[in-house]
Amino acid sequence: MFVEYLEAGMRLPEMPIFLDAKRFVNVPLESAYEGAWKGTPAFWRDVVLGKPAR
C-alpha cells in the first residue's frame, strides 16, 4: 500500500501501480484524471457537478 495525503485544490501526484510485489509503474494521476474528465459527456459532468438538467 502507498499512502499520499492530499488537501483540496492540490494537484494529484504521480503514484505507483504495483504489478507484483517488486515491480510497479508510476502513473501521472493528474493528467490521467484531466483526460478522463475531458472525455466525459457534458450530461455526466453536469450530474457530477450537481448542475440542473438542461
mmCIF entry with sequence, helices, sheets and N, C-alpha, C, O atoms, coordinates in Angstrom:
data_MODEL
# 
_entry.id   MODEL 
# 
_entity.id                         1 
_entity.type                       polymer 
_entity.pdbx_number_of_molecules   1 
# 
_entity_poly.entity_id                      1 
_entity_poly.type                           'polypeptide(L)' 
_entity_poly.nstd_linkage                   no 
_entity_poly.nstd_monomer                   no 
_entity_poly.pdbx_seq_one_letter_code       MFVEYLEAGMRLPEMPIFLDAKRFVNVPLESAYEGAWKGTPAFWRDVVLGKPAR 
_entity_poly.pdbx_seq_one_letter_code_can   MFVEYLEAGMRLPEMPIFLDAKRFVNVPLESAYEGAWKGTPAFWRDVVLGKPAR 
_entity_poly.pdbx_strand_id                 A 
# 
loop_
_entity_poly_seq.entity_id 
_entity_poly_seq.num 
_entity_poly_seq.mon_id 
_entity_poly_seq.hetero 
1 1  MET n 
1 2  PHE n 
1 3  VAL n 
1 4  GLU n 
1 5  TYR n 
1 6  LEU n 
1 7  GLU n 
1 8  ALA n 
1 9  GLY n 
1 10 MET n 
1 11 ARG n 
1 12 LEU n 
1 13 PRO n 
1 14 GLU n 
1 15 MET n 
1 16 PRO n 
1 17 ILE n 
1 18 PHE n 
1 19 LEU n 
1 20 ASP n 
1 21 ALA n 
1 22 LYS n 
1 23 ARG n 
1 24 PHE n 
1 25 VAL n 
1 26 ASN n 
1 27 VAL n 
1 28 PRO n 
1 29 LEU n 
1 30 GLU n 
1 31 SER n 
1 32 ALA n 
1 33 TYR n 
1 34 GLU n 
1 35 GLY n 
1 36 ALA n 
1 37 TRP n 
1 38 LYS n 
1 39 GLY n 
1 40 THR n 
1 41 PRO n 
1 42 ALA n 
1 43 PHE n 
1 44 TRP n 
1 45 ARG n 
1 46 ASP n 
1 47 VAL n 
1 48 VAL n 
1 49 LEU n 
1 50 GLY n 
1 51 LYS n 
1 52 PRO n 
1 53 ALA n 
1 54 ARG n 
# 
_struct_asym.id          A 
_struct_asym.entity_id   1 
# 
loop_
_struct_conf.conf_type_id 
_struct_conf.id 
_struct_conf.pdbx_PDB_helix_id 
_struct_conf.beg_label_comp_id 
_struct_conf.beg_label_asym_id 
_struct_conf.beg_label_seq_id 
_struct_conf.pdbx_beg_PDB_ins_code 
_struct_conf.end_label_comp_id 
_struct_conf.end_label_asym_id 
_struct_conf.end_label_seq_id 
_struct_conf.pdbx_end_PDB_ins_code 
_struct_conf.beg_auth_comp_id 
_struct_conf.beg_auth_asym_id 
_struct_conf.beg_auth_seq_id 
_struct_conf.end_auth_comp_id 
_struct_conf.end_auth_asym_id 
_struct_conf.end_auth_seq_id 
_struct_conf.pdbx_PDB_helix_class 
_struct_conf.details 
_struct_conf.pdbx_PDB_helix_length 
HELX_P HELX_P1 AA1 LEU A 29 ? LYS A 38 ? LEU A 29 LYS A 38 1 ? 10 
HELX_P HELX_P2 AA2 ALA A 42 ? LEU A 49 ? ALA A 42 LEU A 49 1 ? 8  
# 
_struct_conf_type.id          HELX_P 
_struct_conf_type.criteria    ? 
_struct_conf_type.reference   ? 
# 
_struct_sheet.id               AA1 
_struct_sheet.type             ? 
_struct_sheet.number_strands   2 
_struct_sheet.details          ? 
# 
_struct_sheet_order.sheet_id     AA1 
_struct_sheet_order.range_id_1   1 
_struct_sheet_order.range_id_2   2 
_struct_sheet_order.offset       ? 
_struct_sheet_order.sense        anti-parallel 
# 
loop_
_struct_sheet_range.sheet_id 
_struct_sheet_range.id 
_struct_sheet_range.beg_label_comp_id 
_struct_sheet_range.beg_label_asym_id 
_struct_sheet_range.beg_label_seq_id 
_struct_sheet_range.pdbx_beg_PDB_ins_code 
_struct_sheet_range.end_label_comp_id 
_struct_sheet_range.end_label_asym_id 
_struct_sheet_range.end_label_seq_id 
_struct_sheet_range.pdbx_end_PDB_ins_code 
_struct_sheet_range.beg_auth_comp_id 
_struct_sheet_range.beg_auth_asym_id 
_struct_sheet_range.beg_auth_seq_id 
_struct_sheet_range.end_auth_comp_id 
_struct_sheet_range.end_auth_asym_id 
_struct_sheet_range.end_auth_seq_id 
AA1 1 GLU A 14 ? PHE A 18 ? GLU A 14 PHE A 18 
AA1 2 PHE A 24 ? PRO A 28 ? PHE A 24 PRO A 28 
# 
loop_
_atom_site.group_PDB 
_atom_site.id 
_atom_site.type_symbol 
_atom_site.label_atom_id 
_atom_site.label_alt_id 
_atom_site.label_comp_id 
_atom_site.label_asym_id 
_atom_site.label_entity_id 
_atom_site.label_seq_id 
_atom_site.pdbx_PDB_ins_code 
_atom_site.Cartn_x 
_atom_site.Cartn_y 
_atom_site.Cartn_z 
_atom_site.occupancy 
_atom_site.B_iso_or_equiv 
_atom_site.pdbx_formal_charge 
_atom_site.auth_seq_id 
_atom_site.auth_comp_id 
_atom_site.auth_asym_id 
_atom_site.auth_atom_id 
_atom_site.pdbx_PDB_model_num 
ATOM 1   N N  . MET A 1 1  ? 0.845   -1.162 0.000   1.00 0.00 ? 1  MET A N  1 
ATOM 2   C CA . MET A 1 1  ? 0.000   0.000  0.000   1.00 0.00 ? 1  MET A CA 1 
ATOM 3   C C  . MET A 1 1  ? 0.897   1.233  0.000   1.00 0.00 ? 1  MET A C  1 
ATOM 4   O O  . MET A 1 1  ? 1.943   1.265  0.648   1.00 0.00 ? 1  MET A O  1 
ATOM 5   N N  . PHE A 1 2  ? 0.459   2.243  -0.742  1.00 0.00 ? 2  PHE A N  1 
ATOM 6   C CA . PHE A 1 2  ? 1.190   3.504  -0.824  1.00 0.00 ? 2  PHE A CA 1 
ATOM 7   C C  . PHE A 1 2  ? 0.199   4.601  -0.462  1.00 0.00 ? 2  PHE A C  1 
ATOM 8   O O  . PHE A 1 2  ? -0.818  4.756  -1.138  1.00 0.00 ? 2  PHE A O  1 
ATOM 9   N N  . VAL A 1 3  ? 0.476   5.366  0.591   1.00 0.00 ? 3  VAL A N  1 
ATOM 10  C CA . VAL A 1 3  ? -0.454  6.392  1.069   1.00 0.00 ? 3  VAL A CA 1 
ATOM 11  C C  . VAL A 1 3  ? 0.134   7.764  0.794   1.00 0.00 ? 3  VAL A C  1 
ATOM 12  O O  . VAL A 1 3  ? 1.306   8.017  1.074   1.00 0.00 ? 3  VAL A O  1 
ATOM 13  N N  . GLU A 1 4  ? -0.683  8.642  0.248   1.00 0.00 ? 4  GLU A N  1 
ATOM 14  C CA . GLU A 1 4  ? -0.281  10.028 -0.004  1.00 0.00 ? 4  GLU A CA 1 
ATOM 15  C C  . GLU A 1 4  ? -1.422  10.910 0.474   1.00 0.00 ? 4  GLU A C  1 
ATOM 16  O O  . GLU A 1 4  ? -2.537  10.816 -0.040  1.00 0.00 ? 4  GLU A O  1 
ATOM 17  N N  . TYR A 1 5  ? -1.157  11.759 1.446   1.00 0.00 ? 5  TYR A N  1 
ATOM 18  C CA . TYR A 1 5  ? -2.190  12.652 1.972   1.00 0.00 ? 5  TYR A CA 1 
ATOM 19  C C  . TYR A 1 5  ? -2.272  13.895 1.102   1.00 0.00 ? 5  TYR A C  1 
ATOM 20  O O  . TYR A 1 5  ? -1.255  14.498 0.760   1.00 0.00 ? 5  TYR A O  1 
ATOM 21  N N  . LEU A 1 6  ? -3.495  14.269 0.750   1.00 0.00 ? 6  LEU A N  1 
ATOM 22  C CA . LEU A 1 6  ? -3.731  15.419 -0.112  1.00 0.00 ? 6  LEU A CA 1 
ATOM 23  C C  . LEU A 1 6  ? -4.745  16.356 0.537   1.00 0.00 ? 6  LEU A C  1 
ATOM 24  O O  . LEU A 1 6  ? -5.516  15.956 1.409   1.00 0.00 ? 6  LEU A O  1 
ATOM 25  N N  . GLU A 1 7  ? -4.726  17.601 0.097   1.00 0.00 ? 7  GLU A N  1 
ATOM 26  C CA . GLU A 1 7  ? -5.718  18.575 0.521   1.00 0.00 ? 7  GLU A CA 1 
ATOM 27  C C  . GLU A 1 7  ? -6.486  19.038 -0.709  1.00 0.00 ? 7  GLU A C  1 
ATOM 28  O O  . GLU A 1 7  ? -5.990  18.944 -1.832  1.00 0.00 ? 7  GLU A O  1 
ATOM 29  N N  . ALA A 1 8  ? -7.686  19.533 -0.493  1.00 0.00 ? 8  ALA A N  1 
ATOM 30  C CA . ALA A 1 8  ? -8.496  20.048 -1.595  1.00 0.00 ? 8  ALA A CA 1 
ATOM 31  C C  . ALA A 1 8  ? -7.710  21.114 -2.346  1.00 0.00 ? 8  ALA A C  1 
ATOM 32  O O  . ALA A 1 8  ? -7.089  21.987 -1.739  1.00 0.00 ? 8  ALA A O  1 
ATOM 33  N N  . GLY A 1 9  ? -7.745  21.032 -3.667  1.00 0.00 ? 9  GLY A N  1 
ATOM 34  C CA . GLY A 1 9  ? -7.060  22.001 -4.503  1.00 0.00 ? 9  GLY A CA 1 
ATOM 35  C C  . GLY A 1 9  ? -5.637  21.610 -4.886  1.00 0.00 ? 9  GLY A C  1 
ATOM 36  O O  . GLY A 1 9  ? -5.048  22.221 -5.778  1.00 0.00 ? 9  GLY A O  1 
ATOM 37  N N  . MET A 1 10 ? -5.083  20.610 -4.229  1.00 0.00 ? 10 MET A N  1 
ATOM 38  C CA . MET A 1 10 ? -3.730  20.168 -4.573  1.00 0.00 ? 10 MET A CA 1 
ATOM 39  C C  . MET A 1 10 ? -3.771  19.350 -5.862  1.00 0.00 ? 10 MET A C  1 
ATOM 40  O O  . MET A 1 10 ? -4.747  18.653 -6.139  1.00 0.00 ? 10 MET A O  1 
ATOM 41  N N  . ARG A 1 11 ? -2.709  19.446 -6.635  1.00 0.00 ? 11 ARG A N  1 
ATOM 42  C CA . ARG A 1 11 ? -2.604  18.598 -7.822  1.00 0.00 ? 11 ARG A CA 1 
ATOM 43  C C  . ARG A 1 11 ? -2.389  17.160 -7.377  1.00 0.00 ? 11 ARG A C  1 
ATOM 44  O O  . ARG A 1 11 ? -1.742  16.899 -6.362  1.00 0.00 ? 11 ARG A O  1 
ATOM 45  N N  . LEU A 1 12 ? -2.938  16.241 -8.144  1.00 0.00 ? 12 LEU A N  1 
ATOM 46  C CA . LEU A 1 12 ? -2.735  14.826 -7.842  1.00 0.00 ? 12 LEU A CA 1 
ATOM 47  C C  . LEU A 1 12 ? -1.302  14.440 -8.192  1.00 0.00 ? 12 LEU A C  1 
ATOM 48  O O  . LEU A 1 12 ? -0.786  14.857 -9.228  1.00 0.00 ? 12 LEU A O  1 
ATOM 49  N N  . PRO A 1 13 ? -0.661  13.656 -7.348  1.00 0.00 ? 13 PRO A N  1 
ATOM 50  C CA . PRO A 1 13 ? 0.742   13.287 -7.597  1.00 0.00 ? 13 PRO A CA 1 
ATOM 51  C C  . PRO A 1 13 ? 0.850   12.106 -8.557  1.00 0.00 ? 13 PRO A C  1 
ATOM 52  O O  . PRO A 1 13 ? -0.141  11.473 -8.921  1.00 0.00 ? 13 PRO A O  1 
ATOM 53  N N  . GLU A 1 14 ? 2.065   11.843 -8.941  1.00 0.00 ? 14 GLU A N  1 
ATOM 54  C CA . GLU A 1 14 ? 2.361   10.610 -9.655  1.00 0.00 ? 14 GLU A CA 1 
ATOM 55  C C  . GLU A 1 14 ? 2.417   9.517  -8.591  1.00 0.00 ? 14 GLU A C  1 
ATOM 56  O O  . GLU A 1 14 ? 3.064   9.684  -7.558  1.00 0.00 ? 14 GLU A O  1 
ATOM 57  N N  . MET A 1 15 ? 1.741   8.406  -8.844  1.00 0.00 ? 15 MET A N  1 
ATOM 58  C CA . MET A 1 15 ? 1.675   7.334  -7.847  1.00 0.00 ? 15 MET A CA 1 
ATOM 59  C C  . MET A 1 15 ? 2.003   5.995  -8.514  1.00 0.00 ? 15 MET A C  1 
ATOM 60  O O  . MET A 1 15 ? 1.746   5.805  -9.703  1.00 0.00 ? 15 MET A O  1 
ATOM 61  N N  . PRO A 1 16 ? 2.570   5.077  -7.741  1.00 0.00 ? 16 PRO A N  1 
ATOM 62  C CA . PRO A 1 16 ? 2.884   3.768  -8.303  1.00 0.00 ? 16 PRO A CA 1 
ATOM 63  C C  . PRO A 1 16 ? 1.662   2.853  -8.359  1.00 0.00 ? 16 PRO A C  1 
ATOM 64  O O  . PRO A 1 16 ? 0.837   2.835  -7.446  1.00 0.00 ? 16 PRO A O  1 
ATOM 65  N N  . ILE A 1 17 ? 1.567   2.105  -9.436  1.00 0.00 ? 17 ILE A N  1 
ATOM 66  C CA . ILE A 1 17 ? 0.614   0.996  -9.520  1.00 0.00 ? 17 ILE A CA 1 
ATOM 67  C C  . ILE A 1 17 ? 1.487   -0.256 -9.547  1.00 0.00 ? 17 ILE A C  1 
ATOM 68  O O  . ILE A 1 17 ? 2.296   -0.456 -10.453 1.00 0.00 ? 17 ILE A O  1 
ATOM 69  N N  . PHE A 1 18 ? 1.300   -1.086 -8.534  1.00 0.00 ? 18 PHE A N  1 
ATOM 70  C CA . PHE A 1 18 ? 2.149   -2.270 -8.393  1.00 0.00 ? 18 PHE A CA 1 
ATOM 71  C C  . PHE A 1 18 ? 1.651   -3.394 -9.289  1.00 0.00 ? 18 PHE A C  1 
ATOM 72  O O  . PHE A 1 18 ? 0.472   -3.747 -9.275  1.00 0.00 ? 18 PHE A O  1 
ATOM 73  N N  . LEU A 1 19 ? 2.570   -3.946 -10.062 1.00 0.00 ? 19 LEU A N  1 
ATOM 74  C CA . LEU A 1 19 ? 2.278   -5.068 -10.947 1.00 0.00 ? 19 LEU A CA 1 
ATOM 75  C C  . LEU A 1 19 ? 2.432   -6.391 -10.200 1.00 0.00 ? 19 LEU A C  1 
ATOM 76  O O  . LEU A 1 19 ? 1.711   -7.355 -10.458 1.00 0.00 ? 19 LEU A O  1 
ATOM 77  N N  . ASP A 1 20 ? 3.374   -6.416 -9.281  1.00 0.00 ? 20 ASP A N  1 
ATOM 78  C CA . ASP A 1 20 ? 3.567   -7.538 -8.366  1.00 0.00 ? 20 ASP A CA 1 
ATOM 79  C C  . ASP A 1 20 ? 4.324   -6.982 -7.165  1.00 0.00 ? 20 ASP A C  1 
ATOM 80  O O  . ASP A 1 20 ? 4.439   -5.763 -7.033  1.00 0.00 ? 20 ASP A O  1 
ATOM 81  N N  . ALA A 1 21 ? 4.837   -7.830 -6.295  1.00 0.00 ? 21 ALA A N  1 
ATOM 82  C CA . ALA A 1 21 ? 5.468   -7.367 -5.059  1.00 0.00 ? 21 ALA A CA 1 
ATOM 83  C C  . ALA A 1 21 ? 6.702   -6.487 -5.284  1.00 0.00 ? 21 ALA A C  1 
ATOM 84  O O  . ALA A 1 21 ? 7.057   -5.686 -4.418  1.00 0.00 ? 21 ALA A O  1 
ATOM 85  N N  . LYS A 1 22 ? 7.352   -6.631 -6.434  1.00 0.00 ? 22 LYS A N  1 
ATOM 86  C CA . LYS A 1 22 ? 8.598   -5.898 -6.667  1.00 0.00 ? 22 LYS A CA 1 
ATOM 87  C C  . LYS A 1 22 ? 8.551   -4.929 -7.840  1.00 0.00 ? 22 LYS A C  1 
ATOM 88  O O  . LYS A 1 22 ? 9.424   -4.068 -7.954  1.00 0.00 ? 22 LYS A O  1 
ATOM 89  N N  . ARG A 1 23 ? 7.564   -5.044 -8.708  1.00 0.00 ? 23 ARG A N  1 
ATOM 90  C CA . ARG A 1 23 ? 7.525   -4.200 -9.913  1.00 0.00 ? 23 ARG A CA 1 
ATOM 91  C C  . ARG A 1 23 ? 6.332   -3.259 -9.872  1.00 0.00 ? 23 ARG A C  1 
ATOM 92  O O  . ARG A 1 23 ? 5.237   -3.642 -9.461  1.00 0.00 ? 23 ARG A O  1 
ATOM 93  N N  . PHE A 1 24 ? 6.557   -2.021 -10.303 1.00 0.00 ? 24 PHE A N  1 
ATOM 94  C CA . PHE A 1 24 ? 5.488   -1.039 -10.350 1.00 0.00 ? 24 PHE A CA 1 
ATOM 95  C C  . PHE A 1 24 ? 5.699   -0.092 -11.519 1.00 0.00 ? 24 PHE A C  1 
ATOM 96  O O  . PHE A 1 24 ? 6.787   -0.005 -12.088 1.00 0.00 ? 24 PHE A O  1 
ATOM 97  N N  . VAL A 1 25 ? 4.639   0.608  -11.859 1.00 0.00 ? 25 VAL A N  1 
ATOM 98  C CA . VAL A 1 25 ? 4.668   1.623  -12.905 1.00 0.00 ? 25 VAL A CA 1 
ATOM 99  C C  . VAL A 1 25 ? 4.121   2.900  -12.292 1.00 0.00 ? 25 VAL A C  1 
ATOM 100 O O  . VAL A 1 25 ? 3.053   2.884  -11.680 1.00 0.00 ? 25 VAL A O  1 
ATOM 101 N N  . ASN A 1 26 ? 4.839   4.009  -12.447 1.00 0.00 ? 26 ASN A N  1 
ATOM 102 C CA . ASN A 1 26 ? 4.325   5.288  -11.961 1.00 0.00 ? 26 ASN A CA 1 
ATOM 103 C C  . ASN A 1 26 ? 3.272   5.818  -12.927 1.00 0.00 ? 26 ASN A C  1 
ATOM 104 O O  . ASN A 1 26 ? 3.454   5.788  -14.144 1.00 0.00 ? 26 ASN A O  1 
ATOM 105 N N  . VAL A 1 27 ? 2.181   6.297  -12.370 1.00 0.00 ? 27 VAL A N  1 
ATOM 106 C CA . VAL A 1 27 ? 1.067   6.803  -13.171 1.00 0.00 ? 27 VAL A CA 1 
ATOM 107 C C  . VAL A 1 27 ? 0.845   8.276  -12.834 1.00 0.00 ? 27 VAL A C  1 
ATOM 108 O O  . VAL A 1 27 ? 0.688   8.621  -11.663 1.00 0.00 ? 27 VAL A O  1 
ATOM 109 N N  . PRO A 1 28 ? 0.831   9.147  -13.840 1.00 0.00 ? 28 PRO A N  1 
ATOM 110 C CA . PRO A 1 28 ? 0.573   10.568 -13.603 1.00 0.00 ? 28 PRO A CA 1 
ATOM 111 C C  . PRO A 1 28 ? -0.929  10.796 -13.391 1.00 0.00 ? 28 PRO A C  1 
ATOM 112 O O  . PRO A 1 28 ? -1.673  11.000 -14.350 1.00 0.00 ? 28 PRO A O  1 
ATOM 113 N N  . LEU A 1 29 ? -1.360  10.760 -12.144 1.00 0.00 ? 29 LEU A N  1 
ATOM 114 C CA . LEU A 1 29 ? -2.788  10.798 -11.835 1.00 0.00 ? 29 LEU A CA 1 
ATOM 115 C C  . LEU A 1 29 ? -3.480  12.075 -12.316 1.00 0.00 ? 29 LEU A C  1 
ATOM 116 O O  . LEU A 1 29 ? -4.601  12.013 -12.821 1.00 0.00 ? 29 LEU A O  1 
ATOM 117 N N  . GLU A 1 30 ? -2.831  13.220 -12.166 1.00 0.00 ? 30 GLU A N  1 
ATOM 118 C CA . GLU A 1 30 ? -3.475  14.491 -12.546 1.00 0.00 ? 30 GLU A CA 1 
ATOM 119 C C  . GLU A 1 30 ? -3.810  14.516 -14.035 1.00 0.00 ? 30 GLU A C  1 
ATOM 120 O O  . GLU A 1 30 ? -4.941  14.833 -14.405 1.00 0.00 ? 30 GLU A O  1 
ATOM 121 N N  . SER A 1 31 ? -2.847  14.187 -14.889 1.00 0.00 ? 31 SER A N  1 
ATOM 122 C CA . SER A 1 31 ? -3.108  14.236 -16.330 1.00 0.00 ? 31 SER A CA 1 
ATOM 123 C C  . SER A 1 31 ? -4.080  13.129 -16.754 1.00 0.00 ? 31 SER A C  1 
ATOM 124 O O  . SER A 1 31 ? -4.871  13.322 -17.677 1.00 0.00 ? 31 SER A O  1 
ATOM 125 N N  . ALA A 1 32 ? -4.024  11.972 -16.083 1.00 0.00 ? 32 ALA A N  1 
ATOM 126 C CA . ALA A 1 32 ? -4.968  10.896 -16.396 1.00 0.00 ? 32 ALA A CA 1 
ATOM 127 C C  . ALA A 1 32 ? -6.389  11.315 -16.028 1.00 0.00 ? 32 ALA A C  1 
ATOM 128 O O  . ALA A 1 32 ? -7.327  11.074 -16.787 1.00 0.00 ? 32 ALA A O  1 
ATOM 129 N N  . TYR A 1 33 ? -6.546  11.939 -14.869 1.00 0.00 ? 33 TYR A N  1 
ATOM 130 C CA . TYR A 1 33 ? -7.864  12.408 -14.426 1.00 0.00 ? 33 TYR A CA 1 
ATOM 131 C C  . TYR A 1 33 ? -8.396  13.491 -15.368 1.00 0.00 ? 33 TYR A C  1 
ATOM 132 O O  . TYR A 1 33 ? -9.557  13.453 -15.775 1.00 0.00 ? 33 TYR A O  1 
ATOM 133 N N  . GLU A 1 34 ? -7.535  14.456 -15.710 1.00 0.00 ? 34 GLU A N  1 
ATOM 134 C CA . GLU A 1 34 ? -7.962  15.538 -16.609 1.00 0.00 ? 34 GLU A CA 1 
ATOM 135 C C  . GLU A 1 34 ? -8.387  14.993 -17.966 1.00 0.00 ? 34 GLU A C  1 
ATOM 136 O O  . GLU A 1 34 ? -9.388  15.440 -18.527 1.00 0.00 ? 34 GLU A O  1 
ATOM 137 N N  . GLY A 1 35 ? -7.644  14.040 -18.494 1.00 0.00 ? 35 GLY A N  1 
ATOM 138 C CA . GLY A 1 35 ? -8.004  13.442 -19.778 1.00 0.00 ? 35 GLY A CA 1 
ATOM 139 C C  . GLY A 1 35 ? -9.332  12.716 -19.718 1.00 0.00 ? 35 GLY A C  1 
ATOM 140 O O  . GLY A 1 35 ? -10.144 12.815 -20.638 1.00 0.00 ? 35 GLY A O  1 
ATOM 141 N N  . ALA A 1 36 ? -9.554  11.982 -18.630 1.00 0.00 ? 36 ALA A N  1 
ATOM 142 C CA . ALA A 1 36 ? -10.828 11.269 -18.471 1.00 0.00 ? 36 ALA A CA 1 
ATOM 143 C C  . ALA A 1 36 ? -11.985 12.250 -18.330 1.00 0.00 ? 36 ALA A C  1 
ATOM 144 O O  . ALA A 1 36 ? -13.055 12.035 -18.899 1.00 0.00 ? 36 ALA A O  1 
ATOM 145 N N  . TRP A 1 37 ? -11.773 13.330 -17.572 1.00 0.00 ? 37 TRP A N  1 
ATOM 146 C CA . TRP A 1 37 ? -12.831 14.329 -17.368 1.00 0.00 ? 37 TRP A CA 1 
ATOM 147 C C  . TRP A 1 37 ? -13.201 15.010 -18.687 1.00 0.00 ? 37 TRP A C  1 
ATOM 148 O O  . TRP A 1 37 ? -14.380 15.220 -18.971 1.00 0.00 ? 37 TRP A O  1 
ATOM 149 N N  . LYS A 1 38 ? -12.204 15.350 -19.480 1.00 0.00 ? 38 LYS A N  1 
ATOM 150 C CA . LYS A 1 38 ? -12.464 15.992 -20.778 1.00 0.00 ? 38 LYS A CA 1 
ATOM 151 C C  . LYS A 1 38 ? -13.240 15.067 -21.707 1.00 0.00 ? 38 LYS A C  1 
ATOM 152 O O  . LYS A 1 38 ? -14.013 15.535 -22.543 1.00 0.00 ? 38 LYS A O  1 
ATOM 153 N N  . GLY A 1 39 ? -13.040 13.763 -21.569 1.00 0.00 ? 39 GLY A N  1 
ATOM 154 C CA . GLY A 1 39 ? -13.746 12.799 -22.407 1.00 0.00 ? 39 GLY A CA 1 
ATOM 155 C C  . GLY A 1 39 ? -15.123 12.417 -21.882 1.00 0.00 ? 39 GLY A C  1 
ATOM 156 O O  . GLY A 1 39 ? -15.844 11.650 -22.520 1.00 0.00 ? 39 GLY A O  1 
ATOM 157 N N  . THR A 1 40 ? -15.490 12.953 -20.717 1.00 0.00 ? 40 THR A N  1 
ATOM 158 C CA . THR A 1 40 ? -16.793 12.643 -20.127 1.00 0.00 ? 40 THR A CA 1 
ATOM 159 C C  . THR A 1 40 ? -17.868 13.486 -20.805 1.00 0.00 ? 40 THR A C  1 
ATOM 160 O O  . THR A 1 40 ? -17.696 14.697 -20.942 1.00 0.00 ? 40 THR A O  1 
ATOM 161 N N  . PRO A 1 41 ? -18.968 12.879 -21.229 1.00 0.00 ? 41 PRO A N  1 
ATOM 162 C CA . PRO A 1 41 ? -20.051 13.652 -21.846 1.00 0.00 ? 41 PRO A CA 1 
ATOM 163 C C  . PRO A 1 41 ? -20.558 14.756 -20.912 1.00 0.00 ? 41 PRO A C  1 
ATOM 164 O O  . PRO A 1 41 ? -20.584 14.587 -19.693 1.00 0.00 ? 41 PRO A O  1 
ATOM 165 N N  . ALA A 1 42 ? -20.957 15.882 -21.498 1.00 0.00 ? 42 ALA A N  1 
ATOM 166 C CA . ALA A 1 42 ? -21.409 17.041 -20.725 1.00 0.00 ? 42 ALA A CA 1 
ATOM 167 C C  . ALA A 1 42 ? -22.531 16.675 -19.755 1.00 0.00 ? 42 ALA A C  1 
ATOM 168 O O  . ALA A 1 42 ? -22.577 17.196 -18.640 1.00 0.00 ? 42 ALA A O  1 
ATOM 169 N N  . PHE A 1 43 ? -23.429 15.792 -20.165 1.00 0.00 ? 43 PHE A N  1 
ATOM 170 C CA . PHE A 1 43 ? -24.529 15.394 -19.285 1.00 0.00 ? 43 PHE A CA 1 
ATOM 171 C C  . PHE A 1 43 ? -23.986 14.845 -17.966 1.00 0.00 ? 43 PHE A C  1 
ATOM 172 O O  . PHE A 1 43 ? -24.461 15.232 -16.898 1.00 0.00 ? 43 PHE A O  1 
ATOM 173 N N  . TRP A 1 44 ? -22.995 13.946 -18.027 1.00 0.00 ? 44 TRP A N  1 
ATOM 174 C CA . TRP A 1 44 ? -22.456 13.325 -16.821 1.00 0.00 ? 44 TRP A CA 1 
ATOM 175 C C  . TRP A 1 44 ? -21.585 14.280 -16.019 1.00 0.00 ? 44 TRP A C  1 
ATOM 176 O O  . TRP A 1 44 ? -21.534 14.184 -14.793 1.00 0.00 ? 44 TRP A O  1 
ATOM 177 N N  . ARG A 1 45 ? -20.899 15.200 -16.689 1.00 0.00 ? 45 ARG A N  1 
ATOM 178 C CA . ARG A 1 45 ? -20.146 16.218 -15.941 1.00 0.00 ? 45 ARG A CA 1 
ATOM 179 C C  . ARG A 1 45 ? -21.105 17.066 -15.122 1.00 0.00 ? 45 ARG A C  1 
ATOM 180 O O  . ARG A 1 45 ? -20.831 17.389 -13.966 1.00 0.00 ? 45 ARG A O  1 
ATOM 181 N N  . ASP A 1 46 ? -22.252 17.431 -15.739 1.00 0.00 ? 46 ASP A N  1 
ATOM 182 C CA . ASP A 1 46 ? -23.259 18.210 -15.012 1.00 0.00 ? 46 ASP A CA 1 
ATOM 183 C C  . ASP A 1 46 ? -23.811 17.430 -13.822 1.00 0.00 ? 46 ASP A C  1 
ATOM 184 O O  . ASP A 1 46 ? -24.019 18.001 -12.751 1.00 0.00 ? 46 ASP A O  1 
ATOM 185 N N  . VAL A 1 47 ? -24.048 16.136 -13.998 1.00 0.00 ? 47 VAL A N  1 
ATOM 186 C CA . VAL A 1 47 ? -24.544 15.304 -12.889 1.00 0.00 ? 47 VAL A CA 1 
ATOM 187 C C  . VAL A 1 47 ? -23.529 15.315 -11.749 1.00 0.00 ? 47 VAL A C  1 
ATOM 188 O O  . VAL A 1 47 ? -23.900 15.525 -10.594 1.00 0.00 ? 47 VAL A O  1 
ATOM 189 N N  . VAL A 1 48 ? -22.262 15.092 -12.059 1.00 0.00 ? 48 VAL A N  1 
ATOM 190 C CA . VAL A 1 48 ? -21.224 15.056 -11.031 1.00 0.00 ? 48 VAL A CA 1 
ATOM 191 C C  . VAL A 1 48 ? -21.106 16.413 -10.332 1.00 0.00 ? 48 VAL A C  1 
ATOM 192 O O  . VAL A 1 48 ? -20.911 16.472 -9.118  1.00 0.00 ? 48 VAL A O  1 
ATOM 193 N N  . LEU A 1 49 ? -21.220 17.479 -11.084 1.00 0.00 ? 49 LEU A N  1 
ATOM 194 C CA . LEU A 1 49 ? -21.089 18.821 -10.516 1.00 0.00 ? 49 LEU A CA 1 
ATOM 195 C C  . LEU A 1 49 ? -22.385 19.322 -9.870  1.00 0.00 ? 49 LEU A C  1 
ATOM 196 O O  . LEU A 1 49 ? -22.404 20.404 -9.283  1.00 0.00 ? 49 LEU A O  1 
ATOM 197 N N  . GLY A 1 50 ? -23.460 18.547 -9.972  1.00 0.00 ? 50 GLY A N  1 
ATOM 198 C CA . GLY A 1 50 ? -24.727 18.926 -9.349  1.00 0.00 ? 50 GLY A CA 1 
ATOM 199 C C  . GLY A 1 50 ? -25.465 20.027 -10.087 1.00 0.00 ? 50 GLY A C  1 
ATOM 200 O O  . GLY A 1 50 ? -26.282 20.737 -9.499  1.00 0.00 ? 50 GLY A O  1 
ATOM 201 N N  . LYS A 1 51 ? -25.182 20.169 -11.366 1.00 0.00 ? 51 LYS A N  1 
ATOM 202 C CA . LYS A 1 51 ? -25.869 21.193 -12.155 1.00 0.00 ? 51 LYS A CA 1 
ATOM 203 C C  . LYS A 1 51 ? -27.239 20.683 -12.574 1.00 0.00 ? 51 LYS A C  1 
ATOM 204 O O  . LYS A 1 51 ? -27.409 19.486 -12.809 1.00 0.00 ? 51 LYS A O  1 
ATOM 205 N N  . PRO A 1 52 ? -28.223 21.581 -12.671 1.00 0.00 ? 52 PRO A N  1 
ATOM 206 C CA . PRO A 1 52 ? -29.559 21.153 -13.114 1.00 0.00 ? 52 PRO A CA 1 
ATOM 207 C C  . PRO A 1 52 ? -29.540 20.637 -14.558 1.00 0.00 ? 52 PRO A C  1 
ATOM 208 O O  . PRO A 1 52 ? -28.707 21.040 -15.371 1.00 0.00 ? 52 PRO A O  1 
ATOM 209 N N  . ALA A 1 53 ? -30.478 19.739 -14.849 1.00 0.00 ? 53 ALA A N  1 
ATOM 210 C CA . ALA A 1 53 ? -30.586 19.189 -16.209 1.00 0.00 ? 53 ALA A CA 1 
ATOM 211 C C  . ALA A 1 53 ? -30.888 20.291 -17.189 1.00 0.00 ? 53 ALA A C  1 
ATOM 212 O O  . ALA A 1 53 ? -31.622 21.231 -16.886 1.00 0.00 ? 53 ALA A O  1 
ATOM 213 N N  . ARG A 1 54 ? -30.317 20.166 -18.365 1.00 0.00 ? 54 ARG A N  1 
ATOM 214 C CA . ARG A 1 54 ? -30.519 21.184 -19.418 1.00 0.00 ? 54 ARG A CA 1 
ATOM 215 C C  . ARG A 1 54 ? -31.824 20.957 -20.133 1.00 0.00 ? 54 ARG A C  1 
ATOM 216 O O  . ARG A 1 54 ? -32.166 21.708 -21.046 1.00 0.00 ? 54 ARG A O  1 
# 
